[in-house]
Amino acid sequence: MALKMRKNLSPAPPDACPLLECMSIIGGAWAPNVIWHLRGGPRRFSELRSDIPLVSPKVLTTRLREMEEDGVITRCVMPTSPPSVEYELTPLGARLVPAIEAIAEVGEELKKTRVQKRGKGAAAPPRESFRGRRRVAAG
């Protein structure tokens, strides 16, 4: 016997779903990390590379350009010799910070749950953490 399909009680999203718009930005590889590190103020490319060591320069460049096109960050060329570039969150990008921080908080809870389920002796495979560093396997 087939299960009866239940009615979805959530309201239907608008035609141009704002959730999909937002997720298209923060769902990109390394985008949450970039937002995380820019929340404290402007950063140069080399500083972001240091903040997020596992991202390649090519991918970081691509992501920064996409985020600039989306209006999440600004790119400012500084009149120095040699010229340097700083990236900064726009007011729109700054509005994403609480969402990223909430995701990070849930991530910490998930991490604790995994450690508890595995027990102290079971080693977990290392994963990329939100802040761009490798987690050390428990054990």
N, CA, C and O atoms as a MOPAC input file, in Angstrom:
PM7 MOZYME 1SCF
protein

 N      0.83800 1    -1.17300 1     0.00000 1
 C      0.00000 1     0.00000 1     0.00000 1
 C      0.89200 1     1.24900 1     0.00000 1
 O      1.82900 1     1.34300 1     0.79300 1
 N      0.60700 1     2.17700 1    -0.86500 1
 C      1.38900 1     3.40900 1    -0.97100 1
 C      1.02000 1     4.36300 1     0.15900 1
 O     -0.12800 1     4.41700 1     0.60000 1
 N      2.00300 1     5.10200 1     0.60900 1
 C      1.74000 1     6.10400 1     1.63800 1
 C      0.99600 1     7.28200 1     1.03300 1
 O      1.23100 1     7.65900 1    -0.11500 1
 N      0.10800 1     7.85200 1     1.81000 1
 C     -0.65600 1     9.00500 1     1.35500 1
 C      0.22800 1    10.24800 1     1.42500 1
 O      0.90700 1    10.48100 1     2.42500 1
 N      0.21400 1    11.03200 1     0.36700 1
 C      0.98900 1    12.26800 1     0.32700 1
 C      0.34600 1    13.28900 1     1.25600 1
 O     -0.84600 1    13.57800 1     1.14800 1
 N      1.14900 1    13.83300 1     2.17100 1
 C      0.63600 1    14.83500 1     3.10100 1
 C      0.66700 1    16.21500 1     2.45600 1
 O      1.50500 1    16.49500 1     1.59900 1
 N     -0.24400 1    17.05700 1     2.87200 1
 C     -0.30000 1    18.41800 1     2.36700 1
 C      0.81500 1    19.23000 1     3.02000 1
 O      1.03400 1    19.13200 1     4.22800 1
 N      1.51600 1    20.02700 1     2.22300 1
 C      2.55700 1    20.90900 1     2.73800 1
 C      1.88800 1    22.11000 1     3.39200 1
 O      1.15100 1    22.84800 1     2.73700 1
 N      2.14300 1    22.30600 1     4.68100 1
 C      1.51000 1    23.38700 1     5.43100 1
 C      2.29000 1    24.69700 1     5.36300 1
 O      1.80600 1    25.72900 1     5.82600 1
 N      3.49000 1    24.66300 1     4.79100 1
 C      4.28400 1    25.88300 1     4.64400 1
 C      3.70500 1    26.72400 1     3.51700 1
 O      3.25300 1    26.18500 1     2.50600 1
 N      3.71600 1    28.03500 1     3.68600 1
 C      3.21900 1    28.86600 1     2.58800 1
 C      4.14400 1    28.73600 1     1.37600 1
 O      5.35400 1    28.55800 1     1.51800 1
 N      3.56500 1    28.82600 1     0.21000 1
 C      4.35500 1    28.72300 1    -1.02100 1
 C      5.27900 1    29.92900 1    -1.12700 1
 O      4.88300 1    31.04300 1    -0.78400 1
 N      6.51800 1    29.71800 1    -1.60300 1
 C      7.42200 1    30.86000 1    -1.76500 1
 C      6.94400 1    31.74900 1    -2.90600 1
 O      6.24400 1    31.28500 1    -3.80600 1
 N      7.31600 1    33.01800 1    -2.87100 1
 C      6.95700 1    33.89300 1    -3.98200 1
 C      7.63400 1    33.40500 1    -5.26500 1
 O      8.56200 1    32.59800 1    -5.22000 1
 N      7.15800 1    33.90500 1    -6.40500 1
 C      7.72100 1    33.46500 1    -7.68300 1
 C      9.23800 1    33.62800 1    -7.71900 1
 O      9.95400 1    32.70100 1    -8.09600 1
 N      9.72100 1    34.79000 1    -7.33300 1
 C     11.16400 1    35.01500 1    -7.25700 1
 C     11.55400 1    34.77400 1    -5.80100 1
 O     11.60100 1    35.71000 1    -5.00300 1
 N     11.83000 1    33.53400 1    -5.46400 1
 C     12.05200 1    33.13200 1    -4.07500 1
 C     13.26300 1    33.84300 1    -3.46600 1
 O     14.38200 1    33.64800 1    -3.94000 1
 N     13.06900 1    34.65700 1    -2.43200 1
 C     14.18600 1    35.35100 1    -1.80000 1
 C     15.16800 1    34.39200 1    -1.13300 1
 O     16.35700 1    34.69400 1    -1.03300 1
 N     14.68600 1    33.25100 1    -0.68100 1
 C     15.58000 1    32.27100 1    -0.06700 1
 C     16.58000 1    31.75500 1    -1.09000 1
 O     17.76800 1    31.62200 1    -0.79200 1
 N     16.10200 1    31.46500 1    -2.29400 1
 C     17.00800 1    30.99900 1    -3.34600 1
 C     18.00800 1    32.08200 1    -3.73000 1
 O     19.17000 1    31.78900 1    -4.01100 1
 N     17.55700 1    33.33300 1    -3.74000 1
 C     18.46700 1    34.44400 1    -4.04300 1
 C     19.60200 1    34.49600 1    -3.02100 1
 O     20.77200 1    34.61300 1    -3.38400 1
 N     19.24400 1    34.40800 1    -1.75700 1
 C     20.23800 1    34.47800 1    -0.68800 1
 C     21.16400 1    33.26500 1    -0.71900 1
 O     22.37900 1    33.39900 1    -0.57600 1
 N     20.58400 1    32.08400 1    -0.90500 1
 C     21.39400 1    30.86400 1    -0.92000 1
 C     22.32300 1    30.81700 1    -2.12400 1
 O     23.38200 1    30.19200 1    -2.05800 1
 N     21.94700 1    31.46600 1    -3.22300 1
 C     22.83900 1    31.48600 1    -4.37800 1
 C     24.12000 1    32.24500 1    -4.05000 1
 O     25.15700 1    32.01500 1    -4.67200 1
 N     24.05000 1    33.14100 1    -3.08300 1
 C     25.24200 1    33.89400 1    -2.67500 1
 C     26.00600 1    33.14400 1    -1.59000 1
 O     27.18900 1    32.85000 1    -1.75700 1
 N     25.34100 1    32.83200 1    -0.48400 1
 C     26.07200 1    32.21600 1     0.62900 1
 C     26.30500 1    30.72900 1     0.41700 1
 O     27.06000 1    30.10800 1     1.16400 1
 N     25.66500 1    30.15200 1    -0.59300 1
 C     25.87400 1    28.73800 1    -0.88200 1
 C     27.11300 1    28.48500 1    -1.71300 1
 O     27.51600 1    27.33400 1    -1.88100 1
 N     27.72500 1    29.53100 1    -2.23800 1
 C     28.93300 1    29.37100 1    -3.04300 1
 C     30.11300 1    28.97600 1    -2.17200 1
 O     30.21600 1    29.38200 1    -1.01500 1
 N     31.00400 1    28.17600 1    -2.75100 1
 C     32.18100 1    27.72300 1    -2.00800 1
 C     32.95500 1    28.91500 1    -1.46200 1
 O     33.28300 1    29.84500 1    -2.20000 1
 N     33.23800 1    28.88100 1    -0.19600 1
 C     34.04500 1    29.84900 1     0.53300 1
 C     33.34600 1    31.18600 1     0.78000 1
 O     33.89500 1    32.01900 1     1.50200 1
 N     32.17200 1    31.42800 1     0.22100 1
 C     31.48600 1    32.70900 1     0.43500 1
 C     31.19100 1    32.96200 1     1.91800 1
 O     31.42800 1    34.07100 1     2.39700 1
 N     30.67800 1    31.96500 1     2.66200 1
 C     30.44900 1    32.23000 1     4.09300 1
 C     31.74300 1    32.57400 1     4.83200 1
 O     31.74400 1    33.40000 1     5.74500 1
 N     32.83700 1    31.93800 1     4.43000 1
 C     34.12300 1    32.22600 1     5.06400 1
 C     34.55500 1    33.66500 1     4.78500 1
 O     35.04900 1    34.35400 1     5.67700 1
 N     34.36600 1    34.11100 1     3.54900 1
 C     34.72600 1    35.48400 1     3.18600 1
 C     33.89800 1    36.46300 1     4.01300 1
 O     34.43900 1    37.41600 1     4.57300 1
 N     32.60200 1    36.23500 1     4.09000 1
 C     31.73000 1    37.11000 1     4.88200 1
 C     32.16700 1    37.10100 1     6.34400 1
 O     32.21700 1    38.14600 1     6.99200 1
 N     32.48300 1    35.91500 1     6.85500 1
 C     32.92600 1    35.77400 1     8.25100 1
 C     34.14500 1    36.65200 1     8.53200 1
 O     34.19300 1    37.35200 1     9.54400 1
 N     35.11700 1    36.61000 1     7.64100 1
 C     36.36300 1    37.34600 1     7.88200 1
 C     36.25200 1    38.83300 1     7.55900 1
 O     37.03100 1    39.63100 1     8.08000 1
 N     35.31100 1    39.21700 1     6.72100 1
 C     35.12300 1    40.63800 1     6.42300 1
 C     34.21600 1    41.32200 1     7.44000 1
 O     34.08900 1    42.54600 1     7.42400 1
 N     33.59000 1    40.55800 1     8.31600 1
 C     32.67200 1    41.17100 1     9.27600 1
 C     33.41100 1    42.08200 1    10.25100 1
 O     32.79700 1    42.96000 1    10.85800 1
 N     34.71600 1    41.88800 1    10.41000 1
 C     35.50900 1    42.72300 1    11.30800 1
 C     36.06700 1    43.97100 1    10.65000 1
 O     36.67900 1    44.80400 1    11.31800 1
 N     35.86200 1    44.10900 1     9.34100 1
 C     36.37600 1    45.28200 1     8.63200 1
 C     37.09200 1    44.88800 1     7.35500 1
 O     37.18000 1    43.70400 1     7.02800 1
 N     37.60300 1    45.87200 1     6.63000 1
 C     38.24700 1    45.60600 1     5.34400 1
 C     39.45100 1    44.67000 1     5.47200 1
 O     40.17600 1    44.69400 1     6.46700 1
 N     39.64200 1    43.84700 1     4.43800 1
 C     40.78300 1    42.92000 1     4.39100 1
 C     41.35900 1    42.95000 1     2.98300 1
 O     40.63200 1    43.08300 1     1.99800 1
 N     42.68400 1    42.82500 1     2.91000 1
 C     43.35100 1    42.69000 1     1.61400 1
 C     43.28300 1    41.23700 1     1.16600 1
 O     43.01900 1    40.34000 1     1.96600 1
 N     43.52500 1    41.01600 1    -0.12100 1
 C     43.47500 1    39.66500 1    -0.68000 1
 C     44.40800 1    38.72900 1     0.08400 1
 O     44.02300 1    37.61500 1     0.44000 1
 N     45.63700 1    39.18500 1     0.33500 1
 C     46.61000 1    38.32600 1     1.02900 1
 C     46.14700 1    37.99800 1     2.44600 1
 O     46.42600 1    36.91100 1     2.95300 1
 N     45.44900 1    38.92100 1     3.08100 1
 C     44.92700 1    38.66000 1     4.42500 1
 C     43.81700 1    37.61400 1     4.37600 1
 O     43.74300 1    36.73500 1     5.23500 1
 N     42.95300 1    37.71500 1     3.36300 1
 C     41.90000 1    36.70800 1     3.21300 1
 C     42.50000 1    35.34400 1     2.90400 1
 O     42.00300 1    34.32700 1     3.38700 1
 N     43.56200 1    35.31100 1     2.10600 1
 C     44.24100 1    34.03900 1     1.81300 1
 C     44.79700 1    33.43800 1     3.09700 1
 O     44.74900 1    32.22400 1     3.29400 1
 N     45.32000 1    34.28300 1     3.96100 1
 C     45.84300 1    33.81100 1     5.24600 1
 C     44.70400 1    33.36300 1     6.16500 1
 O     44.84000 1    32.37700 1     6.89000 1
 N     43.58900 1    34.08300 1     6.13400 1
 C     42.42100 1    33.73300 1     6.95400 1
 C     41.80900 1    32.40400 1     6.52400 1
 O     41.32100 1    31.64200 1     7.35900 1
 N     41.83500 1    32.12800 1     5.21700 1
 C     41.19000 1    30.93700 1     4.64300 1
 C     42.26100 1    30.15900 1     3.87600 1
 O     42.26100 1    30.17700 1     2.64500 1
 N     43.16500 1    29.48400 1     4.56800 1
 C     44.34000 1    28.89800 1     3.91700 1
 C     44.05600 1    27.78700 1     2.91200 1
 O     44.89700 1    27.52800 1     2.05200 1
 N     42.92500 1    27.13000 1     2.98400 1
 C     42.67200 1    26.01400 1     2.07400 1
 C     42.08000 1    26.43900 1     0.73300 1
 O     41.97400 1    25.61800 1    -0.17800 1
 N     41.69700 1    27.70000 1     0.59600 1
 C     41.14300 1    28.16900 1    -0.67500 1
 C     42.29700 1    28.54000 1    -1.60800 1
 O     43.27700 1    29.15400 1    -1.18500 1
 N     42.17100 1    28.16400 1    -2.87200 1
 C     43.20900 1    28.51600 1    -3.84700 1
 C     43.04100 1    29.98000 1    -4.24500 1
 O     41.94000 1    30.52500 1    -4.15900 1
 N     44.12300 1    30.61600 1    -4.67800 1
 C     44.00900 1    32.01400 1    -5.11600 1
 C     42.98600 1    32.18900 1    -6.24200 1
 O     42.25100 1    33.17600 1    -6.26600 1
 N     42.94100 1    31.23900 1    -7.16600 1
 C     42.00800 1    31.33000 1    -8.29400 1
 C     40.55800 1    31.29300 1    -7.81100 1
 O     39.73500 1    32.10300 1    -8.23800 1
 N     40.25300 1    30.35700 1    -6.92800 1
 C     38.88100 1    30.23600 1    -6.42000 1
 C     38.51000 1    31.46000 1    -5.58700 1
 O     37.39100 1    31.96200 1    -5.69200 1
 N     39.43200 1    31.94100 1    -4.76600 1
 C     39.14500 1    33.12500 1    -3.95300 1
 C     38.88200 1    34.33400 1    -4.84800 1
 O     37.95200 1    35.10000 1    -4.59800 1
 N     39.69100 1    34.50600 1    -5.88300 1
 C     39.49000 1    35.61000 1    -6.82400 1
 C     38.11800 1    35.52300 1    -7.47900 1
 O     37.39900 1    36.51700 1    -7.57600 1
 N     37.76600 1    34.32100 1    -7.92500 1
 C     36.45700 1    34.11100 1    -8.55800 1
 C     35.32900 1    34.43800 1    -7.59600 1
 O     34.37900 1    35.13300 1    -7.95600 1
 N     35.43300 1    33.93800 1    -6.37600 1
 C     34.37200 1    34.16200 1    -5.39300 1
 C     34.25000 1    35.64500 1    -5.06200 1
 O     33.13800 1    36.16300 1    -4.96300 1
 N     35.37800 1    36.33700 1    -4.89100 1
 C     35.33900 1    37.76700 1    -4.57600 1
 C     34.67200 1    38.55300 1    -5.70600 1
 O     33.88100 1    39.45900 1    -5.44800 1
 N     34.98800 1    38.21100 1    -6.94500 1
 C     34.36700 1    38.89700 1    -8.08900 1
 C     32.85800 1    38.66900 1    -8.11200 1
 O     32.08300 1    39.59700 1    -8.34500 1
 N     32.44800 1    37.41500 1    -7.86700 1
 C     31.01100 1    37.10400 1    -7.84800 1
 C     30.29700 1    37.86500 1    -6.73400 1
 O     29.20500 1    38.39800 1    -6.93300 1
 N     30.91900 1    37.90700 1    -5.57200 1
 C     30.30000 1    38.58900 1    -4.43600 1
 C     30.23500 1    40.10100 1    -4.67300 1
 O     29.30600 1    40.76800 1    -4.21900 1
 N     31.22900 1    40.63200 1    -5.38600 1
 C     31.19900 1    42.05100 1    -5.74100 1
 C     30.06000 1    42.31800 1    -6.73500 1
 O     29.32600 1    43.29600 1    -6.59100 1
 N     29.91900 1    41.45800 1    -7.73100 1
 C     28.83100 1    41.59600 1    -8.71200 1
 C     27.46000 1    41.49700 1    -8.04400 1
 O     26.51200 1    42.16200 1    -8.46100 1
 N     27.35900 1    40.67000 1    -7.01100 1
 C     26.09200 1    40.49000 1    -6.29700 1
 C     25.79800 1    41.62200 1    -5.31200 1
 O     24.71400 1    41.67300 1    -4.73200 1
 N     26.76300 1    42.53100 1    -5.12100 1
 C     26.55200 1    43.65400 1    -4.21900 1
 C     26.76600 1    43.32900 1    -2.75800 1
 O     26.29900 1    44.05700 1    -1.88200 1
 N     27.47600 1    42.23200 1    -2.48500 1
 C     27.72000 1    41.81200 1    -1.10000 1
 C     29.00400 1    42.43300 1    -0.55300 1
 O     29.09300 1    42.73300 1     0.63800 1
 N     29.99100 1    42.62300 1    -1.41900 1
 C     31.25700 1    43.23500 1    -1.01100 1
 C     31.62800 1    44.33700 1    -1.99600 1
 O     31.12300 1    44.38900 1    -3.11800 1
 N     32.51900 1    45.21400 1    -1.55200 1
 C     33.09000 1    46.21700 1    -2.44700 1
 C     34.58300 1    45.96300 1    -2.54800 1
 O     35.21600 1    45.46300 1    -1.61800 1
 N     35.12000 1    46.31800 1    -3.69000 1
 C     36.56200 1    46.20000 1    -3.95100 1
 C     37.08300 1    47.61900 1    -4.09800 1
 O     36.62000 1    48.37600 1    -4.95100 1
 N     38.04300 1    47.97100 1    -3.26700 1
 C     38.58400 1    49.32800 1    -3.27100 1
 C     40.08400 1    49.27000 1    -3.54700 1
 O     40.84100 1    48.67200 1    -2.78200 1
 N     40.50900 1    49.89700 1    -4.64800 1
 C     41.93300 1    49.96600 1    -4.98100 1
 C     42.51400 1    51.14700 1    -4.22300 1
 O     42.07100 1    52.28400 1    -4.38200 1
 N     43.51000 1    50.86200 1    -3.39600 1
 C     44.12700 1    51.89100 1    -2.56500 1
 C     45.22300 1    52.59700 1    -3.36800 1
 O     45.97900 1    51.93600 1    -4.08000 1
 N     45.32300 1    53.91900 1    -3.26900 1
 C     46.33500 1    54.66200 1    -4.03100 1
 C     47.71200 1    54.58800 1    -3.37400 1
 O     48.26000 1    55.59900 1    -2.93500 1
 N     48.24900 1    53.39700 1    -3.31500 1
 C     49.56700 1    53.18800 1    -2.72300 1
 C     50.51100 1    52.70600 1    -3.80700 1
 O     50.08100 1    52.38000 1    -4.91400 1
 N     51.77300 1    52.66000 1    -3.49700 1
 C     52.75600 1    52.14100 1    -4.43900 1
 C     53.47100 1    50.97000 1    -3.78100 1
 O     54.19800 1    51.18500 1    -2.81000 1
 N     53.30300 1    49.75900 1    -4.25600 1
 C     52.41300 1    49.35100 1    -5.34400 1
 C     50.95800 1    49.40900 1    -4.88700 1
 O     50.67400 1    49.38700 1    -3.68900 1
 N     50.03400 1    49.48500 1    -5.85700 1
 C     48.61600 1    49.55300 1    -5.48800 1
 C     48.19100 1    48.31700 1    -4.70100 1
 O     48.64700 1    47.20700 1    -4.97800 1
 N     47.33300 1    48.51400 1    -3.73800 1
 C     46.77600 1    47.37900 1    -2.99700 1
 C     45.25100 1    47.46800 1    -3.07000 1
 O     44.68200 1    48.53600 1    -3.29900 1
 N     44.61600 1    46.33200 1    -2.87200 1
 C     43.16500 1    46.23700 1    -2.97600 1
 C     42.61200 1    45.75800 1    -1.64500 1
 O     43.14000 1    44.82500 1    -1.03800 1
 N     41.55100 1    46.40100 1    -1.20300 1
 C     40.85900 1    45.96400 1     0.00400 1
 C     39.42700 1    45.58800 1    -0.34700 1
 O     38.80100 1    46.17900 1    -1.22700 1
 N     38.93200 1    44.59100 1     0.36400 1
 C     37.55100 1    44.14400 1     0.20400 1
 C     36.81300 1    44.43700 1     1.49400 1
 O     37.36500 1    44.31100 1     2.58800 1
 N     35.55000 1    44.83200 1     1.35000 1
 C     34.75600 1    45.20200 1     2.51800 1
 C     33.30000 1    44.81300 1     2.26000 1
 O     32.83600 1    44.83300 1     1.12000 1
 N     32.59600 1    44.46300 1     3.31800 1
 C     31.17200 1    44.16500 1     3.19000 1
 C     30.39600 1    45.44000 1     2.87900 1
 O     30.68000 1    46.50200 1     3.43300 1
 N     29.42800 1    45.32700 1     1.99900 1
 C     28.48800 1    46.42000 1     1.75900 1
 C     27.43300 1    46.36700 1     2.87200 1
 O     27.40500 1    45.40500 1     3.64000 1
 N     26.57500 1    47.37100 1     2.96900 1
 C     25.48000 1    47.27300 1     3.94900 1
 C     24.63200 1    46.01300 1     3.73400 1
 O     24.18800 1    45.38900 1     4.69800 1
 N     24.41100 1    45.64700 1     2.47700 1
 C     23.66600 1    44.41700 1     2.18600 1
 C     24.43400 1    43.19200 1     2.68200 1
 O     23.85400 1    42.29200 1     3.28900 1
 N     25.74400 1    43.16300 1     2.42000 1
 C     26.57500 1    42.05400 1     2.88400 1
 C     26.60400 1    41.96100 1     4.39700 1
 O     26.61200 1    40.86600 1     4.96000 1
 N     26.62100 1    43.11700 1     5.05600 1
 C     26.63600 1    43.13200 1     6.52600 1
 C     25.35600 1    42.52800 1     7.09200 1
 O     25.35900 1    41.99300 1     8.20100 1
 N     24.26500 1    42.60900 1     6.34000 1
 C     23.00800 1    42.01800 1     6.80800 1
 C     23.06200 1    40.49300 1     6.78900 1
 O     22.23200 1    39.84300 1     7.42400 1
 N     24.02100 1    39.91300 1     6.07400 1
 C     24.18600 1    38.45600 1     6.05700 1
 C     24.95700 1    37.95000 1     7.27700 1
 O     24.89400 1    36.76300 1     7.59700 1
 N     25.67400 1    38.82800 1     7.95300 1
 C     26.52500 1    38.41500 1     9.07900 1
 C     25.74300 1    37.68100 1    10.16700 1
 O     26.19200 1    36.61800 1    10.59500 1
 N     24.59900 1    38.18400 1    10.64000 1
 C     23.87300 1    37.43400 1    11.67600 1
 C     23.48100 1    36.02500 1    11.22500 1
 O     23.48900 1    35.09100 1    12.02600 1
 N     23.13800 1    35.87300 1     9.94600 1
 C     22.79000 1    34.54000 1     9.43700 1
 C     24.00700 1    33.62500 1     9.45500 1
 O     23.90100 1    32.46100 1     9.84100 1
 N     25.15800 1    34.13900 1     9.04300 1
 C     26.39300 1    33.34400 1     9.03900 1
 C     26.78100 1    32.99000 1    10.47400 1
 O     27.19500 1    31.86300 1    10.74400 1
 N     26.64900 1    33.94200 1    11.39000 1
 C     26.96800 1    33.66600 1    12.79300 1
 C     26.02800 1    32.61000 1    13.37000 1
 O     26.45900 1    31.75600 1    14.14500 1
 N     24.75000 1    32.66000 1    13.00100 1
 C     23.79000 1    31.65300 1    13.47500 1
 C     24.14800 1    30.27600 1    12.92200 1
 O     24.05800 1    29.27700 1    13.63600 1
 N     24.55000 1    30.22100 1    11.66600 1
 C     24.97100 1    28.95000 1    11.06700 1
 C     26.20100 1    28.41600 1    11.79900 1
 O     26.30200 1    27.21700 1    12.05700 1
 N     27.13800 1    29.31100 1    12.13500 1
 C     28.34200 1    28.88800 1    12.85900 1
 C     27.98600 1    28.33600 1    14.24100 1
 O     28.58300 1    27.35600 1    14.68700 1
 N     27.01600 1    28.95700 1    14.92100 1
 C     26.58700 1    28.46700 1    16.23700 1
 C     25.98500 1    27.07100 1    16.13200 1
 O     26.28400 1    26.19900 1    16.94900 1
 N     25.14400 1    26.86000 1    15.13600 1
 C     24.55800 1    25.53200 1    14.93100 1
 C     25.66300 1    24.53700 1    14.59000 1
 O     25.62800 1    23.39000 1    15.03400 1
 N     26.64000 1    24.97400 1    13.80600 1
 C     27.77000 1    24.10800 1    13.46800 1
 C     28.53700 1    23.65300 1    14.69800 1
 O     28.96400 1    22.50100 1    14.77500 1
 N     28.71400 1    24.54900 1    15.65700 1
 C     29.39300 1    24.17500 1    16.90400 1
 C     28.58500 1    23.11800 1    17.65400 1
 O     29.15300 1    22.17100 1    18.19900 1
 N     27.26900 1    23.27800 1    17.68300 1
 C     26.41500 1    22.28600 1    18.34900 1
 C     26.48700 1    20.93900 1    17.63200 1
 O     26.55500 1    19.89100 1    18.27400 1
 N     26.47100 1    20.97100 1    16.30700 1
 C     26.57900 1    19.72800 1    15.53600 1
 C     27.91500 1    19.03800 1    15.79900 1
 O     27.98300 1    17.81400 1    15.91000 1
 N     28.96600 1    19.83400 1    15.89600 1
 C     30.29700 1    19.28300 1    16.16500 1
 C     30.32100 1    18.58200 1    17.52300 1
 O     30.85900 1    17.48200 1    17.64600 1
 N     29.73800 1    19.21700 1    18.54100 1
 C     29.68300 1    18.61000 1    19.87400 1
 C     28.88400 1    17.31200 1    19.84200 1
 O     29.27000 1    16.32300 1    20.46600 1
 N     27.77300 1    17.31900 1    19.11500 1
 C     26.93500 1    16.12300 1    19.00400 1
 C     27.70900 1    14.98400 1    18.35400 1
 O     27.63600 1    13.84500 1    18.81500 1
 N     28.44300 1    15.27700 1    17.29900 1
 C     29.24200 1    14.24300 1    16.62200 1
 C     30.29400 1    13.65600 1    17.55300 1
 O     30.48600 1    12.44200 1    17.60500 1
 N     30.97000 1    14.53100 1    18.28700 1
 C     32.00600 1    14.06100 1    19.21100 1
 C     31.38200 1    13.16400 1    20.27500 1
 O     31.94100 1    12.12000 1    20.60800 1
 N     30.23600 1    13.55900 1    20.80700 1
 C     29.56300 1    12.75300 1    21.83100 1
 C     29.12800 1    11.40800 1    21.27300 1
 O     29.25200 1    10.39100 1    21.95500 1
 N     28.62400 1    11.38200 1    20.05500 1
 C     28.16400 1    10.13200 1    19.45200 1
 C     29.32000 1     9.19300 1    19.14800 1
 O     29.18400 1     7.97600 1    19.28100 1
 N     30.43800 1     9.73800 1    18.74600 1
 C     31.59200 1     8.90500 1    18.40500 1
 C     32.32100 1     8.40900 1    19.65100 1
 O     33.00400 1     7.38500 1    19.61600 1
 N     32.17500 1     9.12200 1    20.71600 1
 C     32.90100 1     8.75700 1    21.92500 1
 C     34.29700 1     9.34400 1    21.87800 1
 O     34.76600 1     9.79400 1    20.83300 1
 N     34.94300 1     9.33000 1    23.01400 1
 C     36.25900 1     9.95800 1    23.10400 1
 C     37.33000 1     9.20300 1    22.34000 1
 O     38.29300 1     9.81400 1    21.87700 1
 N     37.19300 1     7.89300 1    22.19400 1
 C     38.24700 1     7.11100 1    21.55400 1
 C     38.14100 1     7.01900 1    20.05100 1
 O     39.11800 1     6.66500 1    19.39100 1
 N     36.98400 1     7.32600 1    19.48900 1
 C     36.79300 1     7.18400 1    18.04400 1
 C     37.27400 1     8.43400 1    17.33000 1
 O     36.84700 1     9.54700 1    17.64100 1
 N     38.15600 1     8.24000 1    16.38100 1
 C     38.68700 1     9.37000 1    15.62700 1
 C     37.74800 1     9.71800 1    14.48000 1
 O     37.31700 1     8.84700 1    13.72500 1
 N     37.44400 1    10.98600 1    14.36400 1
 C     36.61700 1    11.46500 1    13.25200 1
 C     37.53300 1    11.89700 1    12.12200 1
 O     38.62000 1    12.41600 1    12.37700 1
 N     37.11800 1    11.69500 1    10.88200 1
 C     37.95600 1    12.17100 1     9.78700 1
 C     38.03700 1    13.68800 1     9.82500 1
 O     37.04100 1    14.35100 1    10.11600 1
 N     39.21300 1    14.25200 1     9.53400 1
 C     39.31800 1    15.71200 1     9.56700 1
 C     38.41900 1    16.32700 1     8.50600 1
 O     38.29700 1    15.80300 1     7.39900 1
 N     37.79400 1    17.43700 1     8.85300 1
 C     36.93400 1    18.16500 1     7.92700 1
 C     37.35200 1    19.61400 1     7.90800 1
 O     38.00600 1    20.11100 1     8.82500 1
 N     36.96300 1    20.27300 1     6.85000 1
 C     37.20200 1    21.70400 1     6.75300 1
 C     36.24800 1    22.41000 1     7.70100 1
 O     35.03400 1    22.22500 1     7.61300 1
 N     36.77900 1    23.20800 1     8.59500 1
 C     35.90700 1    23.94000 1     9.50500 1
 C     35.45700 1    25.23200 1     8.84700 1
 O     35.98900 1    25.63200 1     7.81100 1
 N     34.47900 1    25.87900 1     9.45400 1
 C     33.92500 1    27.11100 1     8.90400 1
 C     34.98200 1    28.19300 1     8.77900 1
 O     34.96000 1    28.96900 1     7.82400 1
 N     35.87900 1    28.25500 1     9.69800 1
 C     36.85700 1    29.33900 1     9.69800 1
 C     38.07100 1    29.04300 1     8.82900 1
 O     39.07100 1    29.75800 1     8.89100 1
 N     37.98800 1    27.99200 1     8.01900 1
 C     39.04300 1    27.75300 1     7.05000 1
 C     40.23300 1    26.97600 1     7.57500 1
 O     41.26400 1    26.91400 1     6.90600 1
 N     40.12100 1    26.38900 1     8.74200 1
 C     41.21900 1    25.58100 1     9.26700 1
 C     40.77000 1    24.14200 1     9.36900 1
 O     39.57900 1    23.86400 1     9.50600 1
 N     41.71600 1    23.23100 1     9.30100 1
 C     41.38300 1    21.81800 1     9.45400 1
 C     41.10700 1    21.53000 1    10.91900 1
 O     41.81200 1    22.00300 1    11.81000 1
 N     40.06000 1    20.74000 1    11.14600 1
 C     39.79700 1    20.28400 1    12.50400 1
 C     40.77000 1    19.17100 1    12.81800 1
 O     41.13400 1    18.38700 1    11.94100 1
 N     41.18100 1    19.10500 1    14.03600 1
 C     42.02000 1    17.99900 1    14.47200 1
 C     41.09100 1    16.87000 1    14.87500 1
 O     40.13800 1    17.07400 1    15.62600 1
 N     41.37500 1    15.68300 1    14.37200 1
 C     40.52800 1    14.53200 1    14.68500 1
 C     40.57900 1    14.25600 1    16.17600 1
 O     41.63600 1    14.34500 1    16.80100 1
 N     39.43200 1    13.92400 1    16.73800 1
 C     39.36300 1    13.59900 1    18.16500 1
 C     40.07700 1    12.28500 1    18.41500 1
 O     40.05500 1    11.38700 1    17.57300 1
 N     40.69700 1    12.17600 1    19.55300 1
 C     41.30500 1    10.88800 1    19.85900 1
 C     42.60500 1    10.95100 1    20.53400 1
 O     43.19600 1     9.91300 1    20.83300 1

